[in-house]
Amino acid sequence: MQTPTNIILNKEKTLLTITFDEIDYPLNAEYLRVYSPSAEVVGHGKGQETLQLNKENVTISRIKPVGNYAVVLFFSDEHDSGIYSWSHLHKLALNHDKLWHEYLQKLKDAGHDHPQL
């Protein structure tokens, strides 16, 4: 299991930088929010995912450690039910470009506007 050596939230609370193996991975709050591991987002099985809309301006208000294996991110839209394990965060870090592109494509397919479309 990969364990981060550092987690830093910028003062605007819009960017969480996670360090794995001496590499910094800047992950914006919107990305982390739309890829929350919570049941609200991923559902309870394959194909039950819920596309998260209008999260462009979400911020991270607080971070709470969960043991030595995860954190809970508290978002400005009141979402706080996702437990972000180190392995989930590592996957989000390594696959950022692919996952972000997939999210933007899903928004486009749903006819939703986004500043990056």
C-alpha positions as CSV (number, residue, x, y, z in Angstrom):
1,M,0.0,0.0,0.0
2,Q,1.3,3.5,-0.9
3,T,1.2,5.9,2.0
4,P,1.5,9.6,1.3
5,T,4.4,11.4,2.9
6,N,2.7,14.8,2.8
7,I,-0.8,16.3,2.3
8,I,-1.1,20.1,1.9
9,L,-4.3,22.1,1.4
10,N,-3.7,25.5,-0.2
11,K,-5.0,28.6,1.6
12,E,-7.8,29.0,-0.9
13,K,-8.9,25.4,0.0
14,T,-9.2,24.6,-3.7
15,L,-6.1,22.4,-4.2
16,L,-4.9,19.4,-2.2
17,T,-1.3,18.4,-3.0
18,I,-0.5,14.8,-2.0
19,T,3.1,13.5,-2.1
20,F,3.7,9.8,-3.0
21,D,7.2,8.6,-3.5
22,E,8.6,12.1,-3.5
23,I,6.3,13.2,-6.3
24,D,3.7,15.9,-5.6
25,Y,0.3,15.4,-7.1
26,P,-1.9,18.6,-7.1
27,L,-5.5,17.5,-7.1
28,N,-8.2,20.2,-7.2
29,A,-11.2,20.1,-4.9
30,E,-13.7,19.5,-7.8
31,Y,-11.8,16.5,-9.0
32,L,-11.7,15.0,-5.5
33,R,-15.3,15.8,-4.9
34,V,-16.6,14.2,-8.1
35,Y,-14.4,11.1,-7.5
36,S,-15.5,10.7,-3.9
37,P,-15.6,7.0,-2.9
38,S,-18.9,7.5,-1.1
39,A,-22.0,5.6,-1.9
40,E,-23.7,8.9,-2.8
41,V,-21.3,9.1,-5.8
42,V,-20.3,5.5,-6.7
43,G,-23.6,3.8,-5.6
44,H,-23.7,0.3,-4.3
45,G,-22.5,-1.6,-7.4
46,K,-21.2,-1.3,-10.9
47,G,-23.3,1.0,-13.1
48,Q,-24.9,2.8,-10.1
49,E,-22.6,5.8,-10.2
50,T,-24.2,9.3,-10.0
51,L,-22.7,12.0,-12.2
52,Q,-21.8,14.9,-9.9
53,L,-22.9,18.3,-11.3
54,N,-22.1,21.9,-10.5
55,K,-19.0,21.2,-8.4
56,E,-16.8,23.7,-10.1
57,N,-16.6,26.0,-7.1
58,V,-16.5,23.5,-4.3
59,T,-13.8,23.8,-1.7
60,I,-12.3,21.6,1.0
61,S,-13.2,23.0,4.3
62,R,-11.5,20.4,6.5
63,I,-9.5,17.2,6.4
64,K,-9.9,14.5,9.1
65,P,-7.5,11.6,9.4
66,V,-9.0,8.1,9.7
67,G,-6.5,5.8,11.4
68,N,-3.3,5.4,9.4
69,Y,-5.0,4.5,6.2
70,A,-7.3,7.3,5.0
71,V,-8.7,10.8,5.4
72,V,-12.2,12.2,5.2
73,L,-12.5,15.4,3.2
74,F,-15.2,17.9,4.2
75,F,-16.4,19.9,1.2
76,S,-18.2,23.2,1.1
77,D,-21.3,21.6,-0.4
78,E,-21.7,19.6,2.8
79,H,-20.4,16.4,1.3
80,D,-18.4,14.5,3.9
81,S,-19.3,10.8,3.6
82,G,-16.3,9.6,1.5
83,I,-13.4,7.9,3.2
84,Y,-10.4,8.5,0.9
85,S,-8.0,5.6,1.5
86,W,-4.4,6.0,0.6
87,S,-4.9,3.6,-2.3
88,H,-7.9,5.5,-3.6
89,L,-5.9,8.8,-3.4
90,H,-3.0,7.1,-5.1
91,K,-5.2,5.9,-7.9
92,L,-6.7,9.4,-8.3
93,A,-3.2,10.9,-8.4
94,L,-1.8,8.5,-10.9
95,N,-4.8,8.5,-13.2
96,H,-5.7,12.2,-12.9
97,D,-5.5,13.1,-16.6
98,K,-7.5,10.1,-17.8
99,L,-10.2,10.4,-15.1
100,W,-10.6,14.2,-15.4
101,H,-11.1,13.8,-19.2
102,E,-13.7,11.0,-18.6
103,Y,-15.5,13.3,-16.1
104,L,-15.6,16.2,-18.6
105,Q,-16.8,13.9,-21.4
106,K,-19.6,12.6,-19.1
107,L,-20.6,16.2,-18.4
108,K,-20.6,17.0,-22.1
109,D,-22.6,13.9,-23.0
110,A,-25.2,14.9,-20.3
111,G,-25.4,18.4,-21.9
112,H,-23.9,20.1,-18.9
113,D,-21.8,23.2,-19.2
114,H,-18.4,23.4,-17.6
115,P,-15.7,26.1,-17.8
116,Q,-13.2,23.5,-19.3
117,L,-15.6,22.3,-22.0
